[in-house]
Amino acid sequence: MLRRWRAGDKDALDQLMPLVYPRLRAIASSFYQDARRDATIGTTALVNEAYLRLLQQRRLEWTDREHFYSFSARVMRYILIDYARARNSDKRGGSINHIPLHEEMQWISMEAEDILELNQALDELDSLDPRKVRLIELRYFLGCTAEEAADVEQVSKASVDRELQVARAWLFRRLKGTATKTVNED
């Protein structure tokens, strides 16, 4: 179906979405297990917005389903960023509860300011090491396991674990104000 969609068959996406929707919904809902009602964007809205943005894609170059899921992770990241920006412009301060983005990154919340700062940090990291950003997107935005991320990136699980550890440390230092301009695994 991905190949048909890439070839220009508009109906292929309509046939594909019922197959991938449950996984995308599960991924989106993992962001909101403990979230308040007024979190940045709800599960259904996130998946539906991702679907609408996928429909707008003109240059489709999917190689396989892992590539599709990787791209979907990036789409979800940008949706969260867009909603965070909109929410941040509407409301500042107040009594905000800290809702973590992911259990392995408790220091980043789903609140607008944190998502925007994370996006800026990921853009900086992308200029230094794009694979680490892809792994962050796969693992924390798309909800892939380390094994699935290893399959997508065609590296070992140990490499994924090591690179994610380095990426999380770099992001922590960057977001807490002490990051260096290089990303080393030593």
N, C-alpha and C positions, 0 to 999 in steps of 0.2 A: 504494500500500500504506500509506503514511503517513496518507493521508486515511481509509482504511478503519480503520486502527488508532485514529485519533483519534475516529472515529465509534463505537468500542466493539467492533470486530471483533477478538477475541483471537487468531484464527488469522493475522491480517495480520502480526503481529510475527514469528510463526514462519516465515512466507514471506519476510519482509524480512531477517531475520538472515543467512541464507545468502548474500544478495546483498551485505550490508555487512560481514560478518564478515572477509573478507580485508583490507579497508581498515582496519578497527579493529585487526586483528591486526598489520598492518604498522605502524600508528601506535604501538601498544603496544611492539612489538619495537624500534622506533627508540630507545626509552628505555633499552634494555638491550644495545645493541651491545657495549659494553665492560664490562658489569656482572658482578659476582661472582655466584655461585650464591645467596648469602644477601641479595641486594638486597631492597629493601622488599617487592616483590611481583613475581611472574613474569608474562611476556607472556600466557600462556593464562589464568592466574588473573585478570589485570586485565580481559581481554576478557569472560571468563565472568561476573565480578562486575558489569561494566557491563551485560551482558545481563540479569542478575537484577534489577538496580536499574531498568532500563528497564521490565521487566515490572511493577514495583510502581507505576509512574506512574499516577495517577488522572486528573489534569487535563492532557490532551495537547493542545497547541495548535501542532503543527508547521505551518509555512507552506510549507516545501519541504525538499528534502534538505539544503541548506546549514544550515537551522535545526536539523535533526536532528543533523547532525555537530557543530554548535556546542554543542548540548545534551550530546551524547556527550562532548565535550571536558571540559565542566564535571563530568560524572559521573565521568570518569576522574580528574580533579583531586581530587575529594572521596574517591575510593577510595584514591588514593595517600596522602592526608592521614590517612585512617582507619587504614591499615596502618602509616604512620609513627608515629602516636600509640601504637598497640598495641606496636609494636616498641620505641619509645622508653621505654615504661613497663616493658618486659621487660628491657631491657639498656641500660646506660649505659657509655660509654667504650669501651675496648678498642682494638685495632689496626684502625681503620677506614680503608679506602682511599677516596680522593675519586673518585667516579664522577659526572661532570657530568650535569646534567639535559639540557642541550642544548649543542651546540658553540658557539653564540652567547652562552651564559651559563655559561661555565666555572666561575664563582665560586659556582654553586649546584649542590650534589651531590644524588644520589638518596638520601642518607642521611636518616634520620628527622628529625634536628634541623633540617637545611636545609629539608626539605619543610615542616615545621611553621612555620618562620620565614617561608618564602616565602608560605604560605597567609595568615598574619597580615598580611604586607606587601600581598598582593593584595587582602585585605579593606579595608585602609586606602586603597589606590589606588582601589578600586571606589567608595568614598565621594567621592573627588575627581574621578574620570574613568572611568566604567564602560566606555566603549568601549575604552580602553587595556587593561583587564583582559580583555575579550572577545577582543581581538587577541592578547594573551599566551596565552590558553587555546587559541585556534584555531591559532596558530603553533607553540607549544612543547608543548602537551599533546595536541592532536589531530594535529599534524604537517602542517597545511595549508601550502601555499606562500604567499608574499605575494600572489600573484595570486588564489588561492582565497579567502584572507582578505578581499581587496578585494571580491570578488564577494559574499561573505556579508554584509559590512558596507555594500555599495553605495557604496564610495568608490574613489578611484584607488589604484593600486599605490604611487605616490609618497607618498600620504597614509598608507598602511599602513606603509611603510618609515620615514617620519618619526615617526609615532606610536609605533612599536615602538622606535625609537632612544631617544625620550624616556622611554618606559616602562622600558626596560632600564636607562637611566641612573638613573632615579628608584629603581628596585628596588635597583640596586647601592649607591646612597647610603643607602637605607633599611636594607638588610641589613648594610652596613658601618658604620652608625651616624651618617651625616651627612646624611640626607634632610631636605628642607624640607617644609612642609605643603602646598605648592602644586605643581601640575604645569603647567609652561609649555612651549611649544614654541619660545620665543625663544632 
